[in-house]
């Protein structure tokens, strides 16, 4: 391929990747997948072992995690990891993004303990390279916190969430999406500890930020709506909980499909809603591990 042709292909691949990422952020997962695959077809033919190809693979892996297609996400992440380890070495901050995402994938699968080593490695690499006050390090700590939280290690998780939130608020202000993720996860800890008032306040703060930054019809917003519903159901506030489950379920069905784990869990929780006078047991809330981008996307 001549130099001019190669540059044109690279420019096209970058454009497709950026649009794919935008569609993914908007919750338009089908459109995002089509764009990622078009970009990867071009990239695989022109520069198969390039960092930009790894960035596209990482983006597609993140998308499949969001879609609940965990078994498809893992080999894609590992292909990206192999490219970056070969080109940058195992201790580069971009490589740490793949460690972060592989840990998050295990968390999503419900096998958080298997993701802990990946998550700790990402924190170690980026903290050494970037310092403890960098937002990427804060994101790694928040992801590790979610993994510890899922194992019931609440005290360790709370320390990490606190460190991450302090960095995010200094860097982004009080209304950024990254804070909403940690508020959602801290609320789940408070819910598990029986501190219902604090949990409700945190869920509502997370929801307000997500509705502003993502929109009411985004599946990540629906995660916090679902979580708030589980809390209210456990408090016997069944009318409020049922309305919230309905909102979350409509978004999950539209954005993720009928067979996604979130859709199935929300449908089941709504269907099992008890009579208002009956005692209600807690339903597990979703914890979220934010994904790490790499490369130029």
GUSE-399021 format. One record per residue: y, x, z of N, C-alpha, C in turn. Coordinates in steps of 0.02 Angstrom, whole numbers, plus 50000, padded with zeros to 5 digits. Layout:
BEGIN
YXZYXZYXZ;...
***
This chain:
BEGIN
499405004350000500005000050000500625004450000;501095002949955501715006849951502155005450011;502615010050025503025009650084503425003150087;503735001350031504124995150029503704989050041;503104988950013502664983350023502444982850096;502294988750126502084988750195502634986150242;503254988050227503814985650268503894978050261;503794975550201503854968350190503314964450228;502704967150227502164963950264502304964050339;502534969750364502684970250436503234965350456;503744964750414504284960050429504014952850430;503584951150383503284944450381502854943150442;502454948150461502024947450520502444946350583;502984950250590503414949350649503714942350651;503944939950594504254933350591503744927950610;503144928450582502624923450599502454923750673;502414929850701502244930550771502784927550817;503404928650799503954925850840503954918250838;503834915450779503814908150774503204905450812;502634908950807502034906850844502174906750919;502514911850944502684912151015503144906451034;503634904950991504094899451005503724892851009;503264891650962502884885350963502444884951025;502164890651045501754890851106502184889051167;502774891951172503214890551228503404883251230;503464880151171503634873051166503034868451182;502444871451192501844867451204501534864751141;501734867351082501464865051018500894869850999;500324869051032499804874051029499454874350962;499354868750930499024868750865499434872550813;500084871250811500524874750764500544882250781;500554883850845500574890850865499944894450842;499374891450851498754894750831498734896050756;498954891250716498954892250643499394898150624;499974898750656500434904250641500154910950664;499864911250724499554917450746499014919750698;498604915050675498044917050632498294919250563;498824916250538499114918650475499384925650484;499724926850539500004933550552499444938750560;498914936850595498364941550606497984943150542;497924938350498497604939650433497984945050395;498644944450394499064949550360499024956250397;499074956050463499074962250502498414965850498;497864962150499497204965350496497094968950430;497384966350377497314969550311497764975650304;498354975450335498854980650325498854986050379;498784984050442498794988850497498364986350555;497704986650547497244983450595497244986550664;497434992850671497404996150736498094997750763;498574993650745499274994750762499464990950825;499984993250860500214989750920500444982650905;500724981550846500934974750830500334970150821;499794972750794499184968750790498924967150860;498954971950905498754970750974499194965451007;499844965550992500294960451020500114953450995;499934952950931499734946450905499074944150937;498614948650944497974946950977498094944651048;498534948151084498694946051152498994939051153;499454937751106499754931151102499244925651089;498774927051044498254922151030497794921251090;497654926651126497244926151186497584921751239;498234922751249498614918651296498584911351275;498664910151210498634903251185497964900051200;497414903651187496754900851199496644899551274;496924903751317496884902351389497234895751404;497834894851376498204888651387497814882651361;497434883551307497044878151278496384876851315;496234881051365495604880451401495014883451363;495154887551312494624890551272494504897651298;494254898051359494224904451394493734909351362;493174906951337492684911451308492934914351242;493384910951209493694913751148494244918651166;494594917451221495154921751240494914928751259;494344929251294494144935851321494034941051266;493634939751214493544945051164494184946751127;494634942051120495274943451088495684948151131;495724946651196496064951251242495754958251239;495094958551238494764965051240494874968951175;494934965451118495114968951056495804971851061;496274968051088496954970551097496954976551145;496574976051199496544981451248496264987851216;495754987251175495464993151143495974996551098;496374992651062496884995551018497404999351060;497644996251113498174999251152497925005251192;497325004951219497055010751254496975016651207;496785015251144496695020651095497365023551073;497875019451068498515021851042498985024351097;498945021551157499415023051210499105026451271;498445025851278498115028351338498055022851390;497625023751439497465018251486497995016951539;498505021251545498985020651600499685018651575;499725016051516500375014051488500555006951511;501205005551523501394998851545501184993251497;501164994451432500934989251386500194987751395;499804992951411499094991951425499024987651488;499464988651536499444984651597499514977251583;499864975451529499924968251512499244965251498;498794969051466498124966451453497714966051517;497804970951562497464970451627497694964151664;498354963051663498644957051694498324950751665;498284950351600498034944251568497284943251576;496904948751577496194948051591496074945651662;496484948051709496434945351777496604938051780;497134936051744497324929051742496794924651710;496444927251662495914923451630495354921851679;495164926751720494644925551770494884920351821;495524920651838495804915651883495734908751853;495904908051789495864901551756495144899051752;494674903551745493964901651742493694899551810;494064900751863493814899251929493414904951959;493474910951931493124916851956493644922051976;494094920152022494664924252039494464931152065;493934931552102493734938052131493594943152076;493334940852019493194945351963493844947751930;494384944251940495024946251910495444950751954;495254951552017495684955152063495784962452043;495254965852021495324972952003495794973751943;495734969251894496194969451837496914968751861;497034963751903497724962351926498004968151967;497594971052010497834976652050497994982752006;497604983551954497734989251909498394988351873;498554982151853499184981051818499774982451864;499734980251927500264981651975500344989151984;499794992651994499804999852006500145003651949;499945002051887500215005651829500955004351821;501154997951824501854996451809502324998251866;502074997751928502504999751983502655007251980;502155011151961502245018351955502725019951897;502665016351842503065017851782503775014951787;503845009051817504485005351813504845004551879;504495005751935504795004852000504664997852027;504734996952093504534990652125505004984852111;505614986052085506104980752076506154978452004;505674980251962505684978151892505354971251886;505614967051841505354960251835504624960251811;504414965151771503714965251750503254966651808;503474970951854503084972251915503054965951957;503604962351962503614956052000503124951051970;503104950651903502634946051871501914948151886;501774954651887501104956951903500924955151976;501404955852021501284954152091501164946652099;501544942652063501444935352066500754933452041;500524936851988499854935351962499314937552011;499394943352042498914945552093498924940852152;499514938352171499564933652226499164927352212;499214924752150498834918752133498084919952138;497864925952120497154927552124496924928052196;497344930952240497174931352311497194924352343;497694920452324497764913652348497144909552332;496884910352271496294906552250495674908452291;495684914352322495134916552365495254914752438;495794910952452495944909052520496294914452561;496534919652528496864925252563497614924052563;497804918852599498484916252595499014921052621;498864924652675499364929152704499544934652655;499034937652623499164942852573499564939952514;499364934052493499694930952435500424929452450;500564926852510501264925152526501714931252525;501474936852548501884942952547502074944752475;501584944452430501704946152361502154941052327;502044934552340502494929552312503214930752335;503304932452399503974933752424504304939552390;503934944952379504204950852344504384949052272;503954945352239504084943352170504694938852164;504744933852209505304929152206505964932752218;505984937652263506604941252275506844944852213;506374947952177506554951452115506784946452061;506404941152052506574936152001507264933252013;507404931552076508054928352090508624933152079;508544939452097509074944352084509184945252009;508634945351971508684946851900508884940751858;508634934851876508704928951833509134923451863;509274923651928509594917951959509084913051986;509314907652019508864903252056508504897952015;508644897351949508364891851911507904894051854;507634899951858507224902751804506504900451810;506164899951752505464897751750505014901951795;505124908551797504674912751838504694910751911;505264908551936505294906152005504884899752013;504914895351962504544889051966503804890351973;503534895351937502824896851942502634898752014;503044903052044502894905152113503004899452163;503514895252152503614889452196503014884852193;502754883652132502164879452125501574882252164;501484888752159500904891952192500994892252268;501614893552290501744893452362501634886352390;501834881352352501724874452373500984873052383;500564875652338499844874652344499584877752408;499854883552428499664886652491499874882252549;500494879952548500734875552602500304869252606;500114866552549499684860652548499014862152581;498724867752564498074869652593498134870852668;498724873052692498824874352763499024868052801;499094862352766499294856152799500044855652812;500444859952782501174859852791501474855652734;501374849152739501494844652683502234844152664;502674843952713503384843452698503634849352657;503434855452678503634861452641503324861352572;502694859252567502364859052501502734854352454;502924848452479503274843752435503944846552411;504314849652456504954852652436504864857952382;504354862152390504234867452341504004864652274;503554859652275503344856552213503944853452176;504374850252214504944846952181505444852052154;505524857652188505944863052160505644865852096;504994867052097504654869552037504714864551980;504614858151996504634853051944505334852451913;505854852751954506534852251928506684857951879;506464863951897506584869751853506194869051788;505554867051794505134866451734505394860951687;505604855351716505864849951673506484852251635;506894856451667507494858951634507334864251582;506884868951600506754874651556506234873251502;505744868951517505204867651470505224860651440;505494855851478505484848951458504944844951495;505044838451498504584834151536503904833451504;503854834751438503224833751402502834840151392;503024845451426502664851851419502054851951466;501484854651444500894854551488500974858451552;501394863651553501504867251615501914863151664;502374859151639502724854451682502234849451712;501764847151670501264842351693500824845151747;500714851751748500314854851802500644853451870;501304854451874501644853251937501684845851953;501754841551903501734834351914501064832351944;500524835051916499844833751942499794836052014;500044842152027499984844852095500364840652146;500954838552127501334834252172500964827752184;500634825052132500234818952141499674820052191;499334825752187498784827052235499044827252306;499634830152316499914830452383500084823452408;500424819452366500624812852388500014808352400;499494809152359498884805452371498584807152439;498604813552457498324815652521498714812952580;499334810952567499764808152620499754800552621;499334797552578499294790352575499844787052534;500234790952498500784788152457500504786852387;500054781952385499634781152325500014778452265;500504774152276500884771452219501254777052183;501584781452223501934787152193501444791852159;500874793052192500384797652164500094795052099;499934788652097499644785852036500124786251977;500764784951990501264785551936501314792651910;501294797451956501324804451936500704806651898;500114804551922499504806051884499554803251813;499814797251806499884794251740500334798451695;500894800851723501344805151683500994811551662;500654814851710500324821151694499764820151644;499374814851652498814813651607499054812351536;499594808651528499854807451461500044813951426;500354818551463500534824951433499924829051418;499454829551465498844833551453498464830951392;498374824451388497994821651331498344823151265;499004822551264499374823651203499394831051183;499534835351231499644842451216499004846651216;498524844851259497924849051268497284845951241;497274839351234496674836051210496264833151266;495794828851248495404825151297494914829451335;494694835051305494174839151337494424845051376;495084845951380495354851751417495214850851492;495084856451528494954855851600495504852251639;496134853351620496684849951655496654842451643;496524840551581496474833451565495914830151605;495334833251605494764830451640494884829951715;495184835151744495314835051816495814829651834;496324828951794496834823951808496564816851799;496174815851747495874809251736495414807451794;495014812251817494554811051872494934809451937;495474813251950495864812152011496194805252009;496444803351952496764796751947496254791151955;495674791951925495164786751928494894785951999;494914791252038494634790952106495154789052158;495754787152135496264785152183496004779552227;496064780352293495804775152339496294769452346;496054764252379496484758652398497024761352446;497634758752441498174761552482498024762052557;497604757652584497464757952656496914763052674;496574765652623496014770152637496274777252649;495934781052693496144788052702496014792052639;496434796952628496394800952567496294808252585;495804811452556495704818552567496104822652516;496244828952533496634833052487496244834652423;496594834852368496324837052305496604843952290;496214848452264496454855252253497014855352201;497534858952215498084859752168497954865552121;498264865152063498214870652015498674876352036;498394882452037498804888452041498894890951970;499454894251957499614896551890499694904051891;499394907651843499534914751834499924915551769;500554917551773500944918451711500674924151670;500664923251604500404928451559500924933751545;500684939751527501144945251512501154946451437;501754946751407501814948451336501774955951326;501624957951265501644965051247501964965751178;502154971751162502404973251095503054969851079;503134968051016503764965550990503814957950992;503294954451015503304947151013503684944451073;
***
